[in-house]
Amino acid sequence: MIENKVVIITGASSGIGEATAKLLAKQGAQLVLAARREDRLKTLQQEIEQLGGKAVYQVTDVTDSAQVEQLAKLAQDTFGAVDVLVNNAGLMPLSKLNKNKQDEWNKMVDVNIKGVLYGIGAVLPYMREQKRGHIINISSIAGHDVMPSSAVYSGTKFAVRAITEGLRKEESVENNIRATIISPGAVDTELKDHITDEEIKQGIGNLKAMDAGAIARAIAYAVNEPDDVAVNEILIRPTAQQ
């Protein structure tokens, strides 16, 4: 059940993270919200509290392991547990390899891979002590199928899948820690705004995207299953997307 679970959400200031926070709050979760934009976090916290929900926030850069560890500590200190981590923060500056956009490659590796690892590393001590927990990592359809311009982004999302499966095999049986990969297709979020190649950005913009609520509902489904049921992987895309 979702009610009273303590849920940390990274990338909570918009898109999938924001939609997930609102949905889980309605279902009784106690939320710890993280992102870099404090104004958006504060507004989201206020909206949740006005609806009768419980939420705290911390401005967090997921590429800084110390900040992520403080986030997990905030959850424990405020609510007394760390039940669920939604590793949602991510970047998608698509480009072809011949453009040699090394700064963008490095940012994707730092956020999409290291950020996920730092989140896992921060919450595992609490979850192992509790002998229960749930880590949900947001991958992508691009983590299953590589397209021109997605080589590096897909590489980071393939890595998320591998990391999550390794986590499952290491922690699920012994410590009752569930691991879930959610792989969205085209979603109407700010991810496309990171793309600096205008031709690619326009092509992405022409896709018929899902509302972020579709992914929030998938996350809620996985969280809501009883502790002895692990939903390990969900692929979800617009019906019209190939």
N, C-alpha and C positions, 0 to 999 in steps of 0.2 A: 504493500500500500504506500501511496505517496504521502499521505497525511503525516505531519510532524517529522518527516525526514529532513535532514539538514543537507542542502544542496548547494554546492559551489558551482558557479557558472562563469567561465571566462568569456571575454568578448560579449559581455552582457549589454553593452550600450546601444546595440542596434541589431537588426536582422534576426537570425536564428536565436541568438542569445537572448535578446529582448523578448521575442515571442515565447520562448521556452520559460523564461522567468515569470511572465504573466500567467501562462497556463498552469504551471506548477504551483504558483501562489494561490490560484483559485482552488486548487485541489488540496491545499493545506500544507504545502512544503514550507520550511523555514530557509530563507535564501541568503546566500552570501554572494554578492554581485561584484564582478571584477571587470575592469576595462581601463583604458587610458584617459577617457574623457569624463572628468568628474561631473560636469554639468549634466550630462546625459544619465549618469549613474544616479545622481541625486534626484532627478526628475522621475526616473523609474522607481526608485525606492519610495518616493512620495505617492506615486500612483498605486503601488502595491499596498502600502499602508492604508490609503484611503479606501481600498477595497476590503480591508480587514486582515490583510496578510502581514507576514513578518519578514523583514529584509534589512540587512546591513550591507554596506559596500566598502570597498577599498580600491583606490586607484592603483592599478597593477600593470606593470610591463612584464609579460610572460617570458621575455627573453632574459630576465633577471631572476635567477633562482632564489635569491634571498627574499625578493618581494613575493614570490609565489609561496615560499615557506611561511611568510607572515600571513598570507591569505588563509592558508590551512589552519594556522594558529588562531586567527580571528574566528573562524568557524567553531573550533573547539572551545575557545574561551567564551564565546557568546552563547552558543546553543548546546554545548556539552557533547558534541559528536561531530564526526565527518562521515556522513552516510553516502553521499553521491558527489562525484566530480564530473561536470560536463566540460571537457576540454574542447572549447568551441572556437577560441581565437584563431584566426588564420588570415593569410594574405594570398592573393591570386593575380599577381602582375604577369599575365601571359605574354610571351614573346618567343620568337624563333631563336634558336641557338646562335645563328649567324649575326644576330644583333648584339651579342656579347654583353648583355646587361648584367654585369657581375654584381653590382650593388643590389639589384632586385633578386638575383639568385641567392645571395647571402641572407637577405631579409626573409625569404621564404624558408630557407633552412633553419634560421634562428627562431622564427615564430612557429612554423608548421611542424617542425620536428623537435627542436630543443624545447620549445614551449610546452609541447605535449609531455616530453620526458620530465621536465621540471615539475609539471603538475602531478604526474604519477609519483615522482620521488617525494613530493611534499605531503601527499595524503596517505601513502602506504603505511607509514609508521602508525598512524591513528587507526587505520582500517585493520591492520594486522593485530593490533592490541585488542580491538573490538571483536575480532574474528568475524567481521562482516563488512561489506562495503560494495560500491558499484562505481566503476570508472567507465564513462562514456566518451569515446573519442570520435570527433567529427572528421571523417575522411572525405571522399568525393567519388562520384562516378569516374572522375579522372584518375582515381586510384585503382581502377579496374581496366580502363581503356585509355591509351595514350593517343592524343591527337596532335597534328602540327601546331606548334606554339605552346603545347602543354608539357613539354619534356621535363622541365625542372619541377613545375607544379605537380605533375603526375608523380614524379620521383618522390616528392615529399609525402604525397598521399598514399603511395604504395608503402612507404616507410611506416606511416601511421597504422596501416593494416598489419604489417609484420610485428610492430611493437605491441599492438593490442592482442594479437594471437599469442605472442610470447608471454604477455602479462597473464592471459587466461591460463596458460599451461603452468605457469609458476605459482599462481596465487589462488585459483578458483577452488581446487580440490582441498588444499591444505588449510586455507584461511577463509574460505567462503566469500571471496571477493570476486564479484562478477565483472566481466569485461564485455563491452558492447562497442561495435563499430557502426556508425551511421554514415552511409554514403549517399549524399544528395546529388541529384542532377541539377539542372538550372533552377536557381532560386532567386527571387527578386530581393536582393540585398545590396550592400555597398561593395561587395567583393569586386564587381566589374569596374568600380571607380579607381581601383589600383592599377589598371591597365594603362600603360603609357603609349602603346602602339595603337594609333587611332583606327587603323584598318581592322585590326583584331577586335578592338573595343566595339566597333560598329557591328561586326558580325555576331559577337556575343549578345549585343543588345537586341538583335533581331530574333533571338530565341524566345519562345513562349515559356516564361518562367513561372514556377509555383510561388505561392505565398509562403512566407517563412513559417506560418502556422502549420503547414503540412509536416515540416521537420519537427516542430515542437510536439505535435501529436505522436510522432514516432518515438521521440524520446520519452514522453510520458508513458506510452505503452510499455516500453522496456523497464522503466523505473517501477511501474505499478505491478509488475509480475511478482509473485512471492519469492522470498529469498532462495528457495530451492529450485527456481527456474531461471535460467540464464538465456536471455535473448542476445546471441552473439553477433549477429550482423543483419543490418537492414539496408537494402538499396531502394531508393525512392526517387523517382524522376517524373517529370511531366509526361502525361500520356502521349503527347505529340513529339517528344524528344526521342531521337533514334538511339 
